[in-house]
Amino acid sequence: MNREKEIARVTLAGSVVNLLLVCLKFVAGIAGHSAAMISDAVHSVSDFVTDIVVLVFVRISGRPEDEDHDYGHGKYETVATLFIGLALAAAAIGIVVSGGTKLAAWIQGEDLPAPGKLALWAALISIAVKEALYQYTRIKGEKLNSPALRANAWHHRSDALSSIGAAIGIGGAILLGDRWTVLDPLASIVVGAMLVKVAWSLLGPSFGELTDQSLPEKTEKEMLGIIQSVDGVSDPHKLRTRRIGNRIAAEVHIRLDGRLTLAEAHEKATEVERRFHEHFGPESHIIVHMEPVK
């Protein structure tokens, strides 16, 4: 199974689970009189939407190079990751605002509704299912080197964290009585703040890639070491790096003995390319510009 089909299979499995959880949470939230569970259901809707985004964009990113995209379509996957980060940030801010509104109402003396046990069970089921889905998607994302899958994995975990907040609030209200219904909005605020941090960790690299940010210094040092390991190659300079989806791209100038024939110089450059692809993957991209030793 090729990479794009495997990503689609993993995402499709997650979307089916998310759709079932959306139905469960809405029913439990309405029947169990739990505003926290209804908010959690809305969060699961955002998970389902991002699954669809990944399915569409990763399919496009797998297309080969063409006349309009000389470097392929890899950045479409980055766009999907960016969208997921934005959706996660929006969901997190919504949770914080909702929790803050309820907390303010409680401080002003308003009684918050006590949720039922059905809502608590729905939250506990969601925690277990979404954490399992997070682990599955994360492992596949690392194996397939897919930023979109890794981002979607965190979206699954964010739903699990949201359900933990709901479970704490609902469980606290049930076990401790109506006086402690305030645990619901307090837990939501804490979870929402955690999700904002996760969203930022997804958005930063996505913006960096879309603006052609250079690769980390450690990676660039690895590249220079690989280039200099080729016999006769010296002084690699003007190294420019970036990421295109799941691929690494680089341009570099090297110095060779000016007395080499064109065929010999070409052979040295080809060896640089071979070692580069061997280390960073066959789909990595490098352009080598040759200069005579001064």
C-alpha positions as CSV (number, residue, x, y, z in Angstrom):
1,M,0.0,0.0,0.0
2,N,1.5,3.4,-1.0
3,R,1.9,6.3,1.4
4,E,-1.2,8.3,0.3
5,K,-3.5,5.3,0.5
6,E,-2.2,4.4,4.0
7,I,-2.7,7.9,5.2
8,A,-6.2,7.9,3.8
9,R,-7.0,4.6,5.5
10,V,-5.8,5.8,8.9
11,T,-7.7,9.0,8.5
12,L,-10.9,7.3,7.3
13,A,-10.8,5.0,10.4
14,G,-10.5,8.1,12.6
15,S,-13.4,9.9,10.8
16,V,-15.7,6.9,11.4
17,V,-14.9,6.8,15.1
18,N,-15.3,10.6,15.3
19,L,-18.7,10.5,13.7
20,L,-19.9,7.8,16.2
21,L,-18.5,9.8,19.1
22,V,-20.3,13.0,17.9
23,C,-23.6,11.2,17.9
24,L,-22.9,9.6,21.4
25,K,-21.9,12.9,22.9
26,F,-24.8,14.9,21.6
27,V,-27.3,12.3,22.8
28,A,-25.5,12.1,26.2
29,G,-25.2,15.9,26.5
30,I,-28.9,16.5,25.8
31,A,-30.3,13.6,27.7
32,G,-27.8,14.1,30.6
33,H,-28.4,17.8,30.8
34,S,-24.6,18.5,30.5
35,A,-23.4,21.7,28.8
36,A,-19.9,20.4,29.1
37,M,-20.7,17.2,27.1
38,I,-22.5,19.3,24.4
39,S,-19.3,21.4,24.1
40,D,-17.2,18.3,23.9
41,A,-19.5,17.1,21.1
42,V,-18.9,20.3,19.2
43,H,-15.1,19.7,19.6
44,S,-15.6,16.2,18.1
45,V,-17.3,17.8,15.2
46,S,-14.1,19.8,14.5
47,D,-12.2,16.5,14.6
48,F,-14.5,15.1,12.0
49,V,-14.1,18.1,9.8
50,T,-10.3,18.0,10.0
51,D,-10.4,14.3,9.0
52,I,-12.1,15.3,5.8
53,V,-9.5,18.0,5.2
54,V,-6.7,15.5,5.6
55,L,-8.3,13.1,3.2
56,V,-8.7,15.7,0.5
57,F,-5.4,17.5,0.9
58,V,-3.1,14.5,1.3
59,R,-4.6,13.0,-1.8
60,I,-3.6,16.2,-3.7
61,S,-0.1,16.2,-2.1
62,G,0.6,12.8,-3.4
63,R,0.3,13.9,-7.0
64,P,3.6,13.9,-9.0
65,E,5.4,16.9,-10.4
66,D,3.6,18.6,-13.3
67,E,3.9,21.7,-15.5
68,D,2.3,23.9,-12.7
69,H,4.2,22.4,-9.8
70,D,7.8,21.6,-10.6
71,Y,8.6,20.6,-7.0
72,G,5.4,18.4,-6.6
73,H,2.4,19.1,-4.5
74,G,3.9,18.3,-1.0
75,K,2.9,21.6,0.5
76,Y,-0.8,20.8,0.2
77,E,-0.2,18.5,3.1
78,T,1.3,21.5,5.0
79,V,-1.8,23.5,4.2
80,A,-3.9,20.7,5.7
81,T,-1.7,20.8,8.9
82,L,-2.1,24.5,9.1
83,F,-5.9,24.2,8.8
84,I,-5.9,21.5,11.5
85,G,-3.9,23.8,13.8
86,L,-6.3,26.7,13.2
87,A,-9.3,24.5,13.8
88,L,-7.8,23.2,17.0
89,A,-7.0,26.8,18.1
90,A,-10.6,27.9,17.4
91,A,-12.0,24.9,19.3
92,A,-9.6,25.6,22.3
93,I,-10.6,29.3,22.4
94,G,-14.2,28.3,22.2
95,I,-13.8,26.0,25.2
96,V,-12.0,28.7,27.2
97,V,-14.7,31.3,26.4
98,S,-17.5,28.9,27.2
99,G,-15.9,27.9,30.5
100,G,-15.2,31.5,31.4
101,T,-18.8,32.5,30.7
102,K,-20.1,29.7,33.0
103,L,-17.6,30.6,35.7
104,A,-18.6,34.2,35.6
105,A,-22.3,33.2,35.9
106,W,-21.5,31.0,38.9
107,I,-19.5,33.8,40.6
108,Q,-22.6,36.1,40.2
109,G,-24.7,33.5,42.1
110,E,-26.2,31.6,39.2
111,D,-26.8,27.9,39.8
112,L,-25.2,25.7,37.2
113,P,-27.2,22.6,36.1
114,A,-26.0,19.3,37.6
115,P,-25.3,16.8,34.8
116,G,-26.4,13.1,34.8
117,K,-24.5,9.9,34.8
118,L,-25.1,9.2,31.1
119,A,-22.9,12.3,30.3
120,L,-20.1,11.0,32.6
121,W,-20.1,7.6,30.9
122,A,-20.0,9.2,27.5
123,A,-17.0,11.3,28.7
124,L,-15.1,8.2,30.0
125,I,-15.8,6.3,26.8
126,S,-14.5,9.2,24.7
127,I,-11.3,9.4,26.8
128,A,-10.5,5.8,26.2
129,V,-11.4,5.7,22.5
130,K,-9.7,9.0,21.6
131,E,-6.5,8.2,23.4
132,A,-6.3,4.9,21.5
133,L,-7.0,6.7,18.3
134,Y,-4.3,9.3,19.1
135,Q,-1.7,6.5,19.7
136,Y,-2.6,4.7,16.5
137,T,-2.6,7.9,14.3
138,R,0.7,9.2,15.9
139,I,2.5,5.9,15.3
140,K,1.3,5.9,11.6
141,G,2.2,9.5,11.2
142,E,5.8,8.9,12.4
143,K,6.1,5.8,10.2
144,L,4.8,7.6,7.1
145,N,6.5,10.9,7.9
146,S,3.2,12.7,7.5
147,P,2.9,16.1,9.3
148,A,-0.8,16.1,8.6
149,L,-1.3,12.7,10.3
150,R,0.8,13.9,13.3
151,A,-1.3,17.0,13.5
152,N,-4.5,15.0,13.3
153,A,-3.2,12.7,16.0
154,W,-2.9,15.7,18.4
155,H,-6.4,16.8,17.4
156,H,-7.5,13.3,18.6
157,R,-5.7,13.8,21.9
158,S,-7.1,17.3,22.3
159,D,-10.6,15.7,22.2
160,A,-9.5,13.2,24.8
161,L,-8.2,16.1,27.0
162,S,-11.5,17.9,26.4
163,S,-13.3,14.8,27.6
164,I,-11.1,14.6,30.7
165,G,-12.2,18.1,31.6
166,A,-15.8,17.2,31.0
167,A,-15.4,14.0,33.1
168,I,-13.9,15.9,36.0
169,G,-16.6,18.6,35.9
170,I,-19.4,16.1,35.5
171,G,-18.0,13.6,38.0
172,G,-17.3,16.3,40.5
173,A,-20.8,17.6,40.3
174,I,-22.3,14.1,40.6
175,L,-20.1,13.0,43.5
176,L,-19.8,16.3,45.5
177,G,-23.2,17.8,44.9
178,D,-24.6,20.9,43.3
179,R,-22.2,23.2,45.1
180,W,-19.4,21.8,43.0
181,T,-20.9,22.2,39.5
182,V,-18.3,25.0,39.1
183,L,-15.7,22.2,38.5
184,D,-17.1,21.8,35.0
185,P,-16.2,25.3,33.7
186,L,-12.9,25.3,35.6
187,A,-11.8,22.1,34.0
188,S,-12.8,23.4,30.6
189,I,-10.7,26.5,31.0
190,V,-7.6,24.5,32.0
191,V,-8.0,22.0,29.1
192,G,-8.7,24.8,26.6
193,A,-5.4,26.5,27.7
194,M,-3.5,23.3,27.1
195,L,-5.1,22.9,23.6
196,V,-4.0,26.5,22.7
197,K,-0.4,25.4,23.4
198,V,-0.8,22.3,21.2
199,A,-2.3,24.3,18.4
200,W,0.6,26.8,18.5
201,S,3.1,23.9,18.2
202,L,1.3,22.8,15.0
203,L,0.9,26.3,13.5
204,G,4.5,27.4,14.0
205,P,6.2,24.7,11.7
206,S,3.4,25.0,9.2
207,F,3.9,28.8,8.8
208,G,7.6,28.2,8.7
209,E,7.4,25.7,5.8
210,L,4.9,27.8,3.8
211,T,7.3,30.8,4.1
212,D,10.3,28.6,3.1
213,Q,11.9,28.7,6.6
214,S,15.4,27.0,6.7
215,L,15.8,23.6,8.2
216,P,17.2,23.4,11.8
217,E,20.9,24.1,12.2
218,K,21.5,20.4,13.3
219,T,20.0,19.1,10.0
220,E,22.1,21.6,7.9
221,K,25.3,20.5,9.7
222,E,24.4,16.9,8.8
223,M,24.1,17.9,5.2
224,L,27.4,19.7,5.2
225,G,29.0,16.6,6.7
226,I,27.6,14.3,4.0
227,I,28.7,16.7,1.2
228,Q,32.3,16.9,2.6
229,S,32.5,13.2,3.0
230,V,32.8,12.9,-0.8
231,D,36.5,12.6,-1.8
232,G,37.7,15.7,-3.6
233,V,34.7,17.9,-2.5
234,S,35.6,20.9,-0.3
235,D,34.2,24.1,1.1
236,P,30.4,23.5,0.7
237,H,28.8,27.0,1.0
238,K,25.7,29.0,0.1
239,L,23.6,26.2,1.6
240,R,19.9,26.9,1.2
241,T,17.4,24.5,2.7
242,R,13.6,24.1,3.1
243,R,10.9,21.5,3.5
244,I,8.3,20.6,0.8
245,G,5.7,18.6,2.6
246,N,7.4,15.4,3.8
247,R,10.5,16.0,1.6
248,I,13.7,17.9,2.3
249,A,15.1,20.2,-0.4
250,A,18.5,21.9,-0.5
251,E,20.8,23.9,-2.8
252,V,24.6,24.1,-2.2
253,H,27.8,25.3,-3.9
254,I,30.9,23.0,-3.7
255,R,34.5,23.5,-4.8
256,L,36.4,20.9,-6.9
257,D,39.8,20.7,-8.5
258,G,39.6,22.9,-11.6
259,R,41.7,20.5,-13.5
260,L,39.0,17.8,-13.5
261,T,37.2,17.1,-16.7
262,L,33.5,17.9,-17.0
263,A,32.7,14.2,-16.7
264,E,34.8,13.8,-13.6
265,A,33.2,16.9,-11.9
266,H,29.8,15.6,-12.8
267,E,30.6,12.3,-11.2
268,K,31.6,14.0,-8.0
269,A,28.3,16.0,-7.9
270,T,26.4,12.8,-8.6
271,E,28.0,11.1,-5.7
272,V,27.0,14.1,-3.4
273,E,23.4,13.6,-4.6
274,R,23.5,9.9,-4.1
275,R,24.7,10.2,-0.5
276,F,22.2,12.9,0.2
277,H,19.3,10.8,-1.1
278,E,20.7,7.8,0.9
279,H,20.5,9.8,4.1
280,F,17.4,11.9,3.6
281,G,15.3,9.6,1.4
282,P,15.0,9.0,-2.3
283,E,12.4,11.7,-2.7
284,S,14.6,14.4,-1.2
285,H,15.8,17.1,-3.5
286,I,19.3,18.7,-3.9
287,I,20.9,21.0,-6.5
288,V,24.7,21.1,-6.6
289,H,26.6,24.0,-8.1
290,M,30.3,23.3,-8.8
291,E,33.1,25.9,-8.6
292,P,36.9,25.5,-9.1
293,V,39.1,25.6,-6.0
294,K,40.6,29.1,-5.7
